[in-house]
Amino acid sequence: MKHCGEFTEKKKQLKLQKPRSVGSWSVARHFAFSMEQTDAGVDLHPSNGCCTHWRSCTGFWLLGLCNNFAYVVMLSAAHDILKKQESENGTASTTFTLSVDFHGRNSSNSSRYDCNPISTAAVLLADILPTLIIKICAPFVIHKLPYGIRVLLCAVMAATSFLLVSFSSAVWMSILGVIFASFSSGLGELSFLSLTVFFTRDVLQGWGSGTGAAGVAGSFLYSGLTQIGLSPQTTLLIMLVVPVTMLISYFFLLVPPPSLPQWKSRNYVAVSSEDRRRLVDGSEDEEQDKSTPEDRSAGPLTFTEQLYVIKGLLKFVIPLGVVYFAEYFINQGLMELLYFPNFYLSHAEQYRWYQTLYQFGVLVSRSSLCCLKIRKLCALSLLQVVNAVLLLFAVRYQFLCSAWVVFPIVFYEGLLGGAAYVNTFYFISKETEDRQREFAMAAASVGDSLGIALAGLSAFPVHRYFCNL
C-alpha cells in the first residue's frame, strides 16, 4: 500500500499545491482542509488511499446486500408463518398464499396450467406498494434528514420486520412485517443511491453487485436454514445479523468525506466533480470538470428545479420502468404457468429453478459495470418486452417443449434487468449536474418500483384468464 501512512511526504507535496483558480472557493476550502488534516497527522479526507477505495466499494456492496436482504426473505418467511397460522386456526387460505403447492400439483384448480386463481402478484403488490409510496414522496423532503439517521431507521425497520414475522400470532402481524421490510428497502435504496454522489462512481458497481447478491443469498440462506431443520421463527431471528451488518458497514467500514451530512442537515454546497475525483487516485481520468460556480451555489433545489430535474430523468426512468414492467410481468404473471408435466422436476421445483436462474442473471449483470457499460437503455427495454411477449405466446400456445428451453430465457431475463438497473444509475450519476445529482439519484429510484407495481396489477387479469382455460 504505497499511499498509506506517508504523511511526511504528503505534507511536503500539499505545501507545494495551490488552488487551481482564484475564484474557486470550494477548491480553496478543500485545499485548506487537506493541509489542516495532514498537519494534525490524521488523513480524514480519503484523498489518495487505495485502502479507502477498497473500503468504500466493499461497504457499498454490503449495504446493497443488507438493504435488499429483508425484502427478499420476507415473501418466503411470511408464507411459512401464514401457513402455520392457517393450520393452527383451521382457516382457509388467505389472499397472500403462494400459488404453488410445494408437494405436488395444485388440487384446487383443474386448469391445464395447474395454477391457483390467486396470482403471486398479490404478494408482490403487498411487498412493493410501500416501497413505491416512499420513493415517490421521499426525494422531495429526504434531504432534510441526515444520512446517519436514515441508516438507523432502515436498520430498525428491517429488524422490526424480522421480529414481527417471527413472533406473529395473527395474519395482520405477518403482513405488517412485510410492510416494514418494504419501507426499509425503499428508504435504503433511495438513500444509498444518493449517498454514492459523495464517493467515486466505482461504488455504484459495489452497490449494484450487492443488491444482486441479495436475491441469491437471501433465498439460498433462508431455504438452507429451514431445510436443515430450523423453524422459520428461529431462522428469522438469525437474520437479525443483517441489519447489524448494515450498521457496521455504514458507520465503521465506509470512510465518509467531510462534506457528508452525517448527523446534521447539510449546508447545501454541491459535491463537485473535482471533489469526487479527489476521493480516489486515478478515478475516471477521461472525465472533465464541467462544474460551474452556479452548480456549486448554496441552497436546496426549489420545487420548480426538482420538477425540471425529473423531466430530464424521464429518458432514464421510462426505459428502466419498462424493463421492470416486462420482467415482473413474466415473474408474477407467466412463470408459474410455464409448467411441463413430463419433466423430471415437479411443478414447485421447476418454479424454484426459474427463480434461482433469474436471480443469478441479475447478480451477474449487476456486477458487470466494470466490464461493460450500456448507454442505449431503450434497447434493453425492447429486448425485455420481446422476452415477455415470447413467453406470453409460449404460455398461450404451449410451443416450448421442455423446461430446459425456459431456463436460459429466464437467466437472460435477469441479465437484462440487472444491466438496466446499474447502467441507468451510472449514467444518471455521470450526466447530471453536480447540484442536481443527489436529488436525481433518489428520484430515479422510483422507476423500477413503478414498473413492478404496474406489472403486478397487469398480471392479475392475465393470470386469471389462463387459469380459467
N, C-alpha and C positions, 0 to 999 in steps of 0.2 A: 504494500500500500504506500506508494510513493508520496501521495499527498498528505497522508495522515501524520500529524504530530510535528510538522516542520514549521513551528510557529515563528522562529527567529528569521528564517529565510523569507517567509511570507510577509513578516513585518517590514523587512527592508524593501520588498517589492511594492508593498502598499504605499510606503512613503514616497516612492517614485511616481506613483499614479496620480493623475489629475482628472477632474471631471471632464467628460468629453465635450460638453458645451456649457458656456457661461450661463445660459438661460435655463438650463435643465435642473430644476430644484430637486426632482426625485433622484436623479443620478448623483447629485452632490450629497444629498442626505444619505444615500446608500453608501457612498464613499466614506463619509464621516463615521457612519455606524460601524463599517468594517474595520476602520482604524481603531475605534473605541474598543471593540470586542477583542481585537488582536492584542492591543496593549494590555488588556486585562488578563490575557493568557487563555481565554476561552473563546473558541470559534463557534458562536451560537448561530451564525448565519451560514447555511450549507452552501458555501461558495464553490469549492472545488473538490469536495470529498467524494471519492468513489464509494466509500463506506456509506455515506449519506444517500447516494443514489440507490445502492442496493437496499438499504433500509426502507426507502420510500416505495420502491417497486414491490418489495415483499409486503410492506404494510398495506398497500392498496390491494394486493392480491388477497390477503387475509380479510380485509374489510369487505371486499366483494363476496368472498366465500361466506362470511358470517352474516352479511346483510340478507342474502337470498336463502340462507340455510333454513331458517324457521319457516319461511314461505313455502319451500319445497316439502318439508317434513309434515306440515300441518294437514295437508289433504289426506295422506295415508293414516296419520295418527288420529285425526278426528273421525275418520271412517271406522277405525278399530274401536275407539271409545264408544261411538254411537251404536255400533253393532253389539257391544257388550251391554249397553243400557237397554237396547231393544230386547235382548234375550232375557235380561233381568225383569223388565217391566211387562214383557209379553205384548209389546205394541207392534203395530205394523211398521214397515219400513218407511222412513221419512224421505222427504224430497232430496236429502243430501246423501242418500245411499248410492254408492258407486254402482255402475250398471253391469258389472261382470261378477258372476258368482265364481269365486276362486276355486271351487271344487268341481266345476263342470259347466254344463250348459245352463242357460237361464230358463228355469222351469216356468216362469211367469209369462213367457211370451212365446207364441207359436210361429213367429215370423221366420222366414227363410234366412234372415240375417242374425238370428239368435241374439236379440238386443232387448234392452229394457226401454219402455216408452219414455222413461225419465232419463234424459241425456246427462252425461257427465258435465255438460255445460252449466247445470245448476250449481255444482260445486265450484266451477270456475268463476261464476259470477259472484258467489259469496266471498271468494278469495280476492277478486280483482277490483270490485267496486270501491272498497275503502281506499285502496291504493290510487285509483283513478281520481277520487274526490280530493285527496290530499295533493296530488300532482297538479291538479287544475288550480287549486286555491293557494297553495303554499308559496309558489315562486314570487307572488306579489308582496308578501309580507315576511317571508322567511329570513330576509337579510337583517331583520331586527333581532333575531335570535342568534347568539354566538354559537360557534361550531361545537365547543365543548359541551354546552347544554344540549344541543341537538343529538350528539352521540350518546350522551347519558339517557336521553329519552328513548332513543332507538333500542338501547340495551335493556332498559327497564321494560319496555313494551314487549320485546322478544321473550324475556324471561317470564313475564306475566302470561304470555300466550302458552308457553310450555306448562306452567303451573296450572292454569285454568283447564286446559285439555286433560292434563294428567289426573287432576283431582275432581274432574267434573262429575256431578251426580245427576245432571239433567241435560237434555239436549241443548237448551239455550246457553249453558256454560261452555259446551264444546264449540258452538257457533261463535260465541264471544271470543274464545281463544283464537279461532281462525281470523276474526276481525282484528284483534290486536297484532297478530303476525303480519297481516296485510298493511296495517298502518305503519308498523315498524319498517317493513320493507320499502314502502313508498317514501316515507320521510328519509330513510337512509339513502336510497338511490339518488334522490334529487340533491341531498346534502353532500354526498361524497363526489358526485359529478361536479358540483360547484366547487368543492374543495380542490379538485385537480388543477384549477387555474392558478393556485399558489405554488404549484410544482411544475416540473418539466412535463412535456407531453408523453414521455415514456410511461408515466404512471397509469395512463389510460389503458395500456396493454395489460398491466398488472390487474387493474380493476376488472377489465373485461374477462380476462382469463379466470379470475377468482369467481365471478358470477357464473361463468360456465361450469366451473368445477363444482359449484354448489348443487347443481342439478344432479350430477353423477354421485357426488359424495353423500348428499342428503338421502337419496333413495337407497343407495347401497348400504349405508351405515344403519339406517332405520330397519331395513329389511334384514340385514345381517344380525343385528342385536335381537330382534324378535324371533328370528329363525333359530338361534341357539337356545331359546327358551325363556328369555327375559320378557316380562309383561310389557305392554305398551306404556303403562304408567311408569315403570322403572326406566324404560328406555328414554322417555321424555325427560325424566329427572336427570339422567346422564347428559342429555342435550343442553342442560343449563351451562355447561362449559363453553358453549358457543357465544352467548352474549358476554361472558367474562373475557373470552379471547378477543372479541371486538374492542372492548375497553383497553386491554393490554396493547393491542395493535395500534390503536389511535394515540393513546397517551404516552406510551413508552417506546414504541418502535419507530413511528414517524418522527422526523425532525422538522417541525414546522418553521417557516420563515417568520421573522418578527412582525411582518405585516398581517399575519393571520389573526383574525378576531377570535381568540380562544374563549375568553370569559366575558368580554365586554363587546358592545356593538362597535363595528368598525368605523373608522373615520372617513370612509368612502374615497380614499385615494386609490385609483385603479391600479391593479397589478399589471405593469407594463411588460412588453415583450422583452425589454432589456433585463428587467428584474428576474423574469422567468429563466432567461438563458444563464444568468449568473448562478443559478441553483446548482448546476452540474456542469463540469467541463465538457466541451465538445457537443453540446446538445443542439442538433439540427443546425449546422453551420450555414445551410443554404437559405435560411430564413433571414429576412431583412427587418430591421426595426422600423415598423410602419407607424408607431405610436406618435401622437402629436400632443402639444400642450392641452388641446381640447379633450383628447382621450383621457388625460390624467386629471381632469378637472374634478374638484371635490363635489360631493353631494350625490345622493342616491338617484337612480333613474326615476324620472317622473312617470306617471301612468301613461301619458301620451308616448313617451320614449319607449316604455315597455311594450306597448301595442305595436310600435314601429319595429322593434326587435322581433316580436312574434311574427309579424308579416314577413320579415326576411327569413325566418326559420322555416316557413312553410315548405320550401324546397327540400328541406331535410326531413321534417316531421311527417309530411304526407307519404313519401316513399317508405319510411320506417313503419308508419301505421298500416300501410297496405301489406307489407311483408308479414307483419304480425297478425293482421286480419286473416290472410290466407293460411298462415302457419297454424293458428289456433282453430280455424275452421276445420282444418284437417284433423288436428289432435282431438278436438272435442265433438265434432260432428260426424267424422268419417272413420277415424282409426278403429273404433270398436267394431264397425261394420265390415272391416276388411278381415273376414274370418274364413279360414279354409278347413272344413270339417275333416278332410282326409289327410291333413298334415299331422306329423308325429307329435307336435305340440298341441296342448289344449287351447281353448279359446283364451283363457286367462293368461297362459304362458305366451301365446302369440302377442297379446296386447302388451304384456310387460316388456317383451323384447323390442317391440315397436318403440315404446317409450325410452328404453335404455339406449337404443341406437340413435334415436333423435337427440337425447341429451349428450351423447358422445360427439355427435356432429356439432352441436352448439359449443361444446368445450373446445374442440379443435379450431373452429373458425374464430372464436373469441380470443384465442391465443395466437392468432396468425398476424397480428398487426405489425410485428417486427419484420415479417417476410413479405407481406402483400398488403397494399393499400388500394382500395377500390373507390374511386370518386364517382363513378356512374351508379348512383344508388337506385335510379329508376330501373336499371337493368336487373338488379336483384329483385325488385318488386315484381317485374314482369315474369321472371323465372319462377318466383314463388306462386304467382297466380296460375301459371301454366301447371305447376305441381298440383294445386288444388283442383283445377278443372280435370286434369288427368285422373286423379283419384276419385273425384265425384262420378265421372263416367265409369270408372272401374267398379265402383260400388253398385251403380245402377245396372250395368250390363254384364258385370262379372266376367270380364275377359282376361283378367290376370289368373294365371294357372296355379300359383304357389306363393306362400309367404316369402320364399326366397327372393321373389321379384320385388316384394314390398320393402324388404329390409334395406336395400341400397337407396330406395326412393326416400324413406323417412330419414336415413342418415344424411342424404343430400338436402332434405328439407331443413334439418338442423344446421347444416353448413351455411345455407343461405340466410337463415335467421340470425345466427351469430355474427356473420360477416356484416350484415346490415347494421346491427347494433353498434359494434366497435367502430366501424368506418363512419357512421353518422356522427358520433360524438367526437371522433378525431378531427373531422373536417370542420365541425362547428367550432371546436377549440382553435383550429388553425386560421379560419377565415373570419371570425368575429372580432370586432374591435375590442381593445383592451377593457374599456369601461363597461362594455355590454356583455363581456364574456361570462361572468359569473351568473348573471340572470339567465343568459341564453342556455347555458348547460342545464340549469334547473328546469326551465320552461320546456325544453325539448324532450325531457324525460316523459312527458305526457303521451308522446307518440305511440310507444309500444303498448302502454296500458289501454289507451283508447281503442287501438286495433284489436286487442284481446277482448275487451268488453263487447265491442260490436260483433266479434266472431262468436262469442258466447250467445248473444241474442239471436244471431242468424242460424246458429247450429240447432236451436230448438225445433223450428218447423221442418228443417231438412231431416233431422234425426227421426222425428215423429212420422214423417212421410214414409221413410224406408221401413220403419218398424211396423207400419200398418199394412205393408205389402204382403 
